[in-house]
């Protein structure tokens, strides 16, 4: 995970502040395969079968619960689309990018 995405100051209040367009662009460059869709970042993960897709979904649920930040998931037989946005901030926050980096680390294992 990139130091850009995981800052030293990870207090809850700082992670949930809305990001500027410049901050979003900088953090997007640190994530591979994610795209900006409106006020959300999204990525579709591909899997060889349903079992691995559901294992990823369950691991995502656990990470989301521990982070107290829950993405929107669209699940198919061999894919899962993940969308992060912080609704109460009205857009993207550092927490969205931190959680995205956690899922990328999970997927790479």
N, C-alpha and C positions, 0 to 999 in steps of 0.2 A: 504494500500500500504506500502511496506517495505521501511524503511529508507535507506536500501542498494540500492534500485532502484531509489529512489528520493533523490539525494544528496542535501546538502545545496547550493552548487555552481551549479546553473542551467543556467549559461550563455550560449547563443547559441553556442559559439565557443567550450566550454568544452563538451557540449552534442553531438557534431558532430565529435569528435576525435575518430579514430579507437581504439577499445579495444584490449588488449592483450588476449591471450588464458586463462590466469589465471583470468582476470577480467570477461571474458565471463562465465567461469565455476562458479565463485562466484555469478554472477547475475542470471544465469540459476537456481541455487539452490533456489533462492528466488521466482521463478515463478512456479506455479503448472500447469502441463499439457502441457507446451510448450516444443518443441523439436528443436534441432539444425539441420538444413538441409542445408549443404553447408555453405554459408555466410549469412544465414537468420535464424530467429527463427519463428516457425510456431505453430499454435494451431487451432484445429477444434472445433467449438462450435456447440452443438446440440440443436435443438428446437422442440417443439411439432407440429408446423405447419408453413406454409409459411408466414403468417402474422407476427409471432414473429421473424422469420428469417429476414424478411425485416425491421422490426422495429430495430433490432440489426444492420443491415447494415446501415440504415440511421443514427442511433446514432453514429456508427463508423465513418461515413463520417463527421459528425459534429465535433467529437473529433479530427479527422485527420486535418480538416480545421483549427481548433483553435490552434492545435499544429504545423501546417505547416509541417506535416510529414505523408505521405500517404502510407498505406500498400497495398500489392496486396491481392485481395479478390477473392475467388472462392466460388460462391454461388449456393446452391442447394435448394430443397424444404424445407428441415428441418435441414440444416447445413450451416455453413459458415467457410471456412478455411481462416485464416489470416496469412500473411507472412510479417514480417518486416525485412528490411535491409536498410542500408544507402548507396545508390549507389555511390554518389560522394565521400564517404570515402573509398569505396572499401570493405565494410564489415559491421560489427556491431558496433554500437556506443551506448552510454548510452541512447540516445534518443529513440532507438528501444525498450529498456527494460522499459523505462518510459512509453511509449505509450502502450506497452503490459500490464503493470500493470494497466493502466487506463481502458483498455478494460475488464480486469478481474474484476475490481471494478464495472464497468457497468453491467457485466453479473451476478454478485452476488446479484444484487438488485432485 
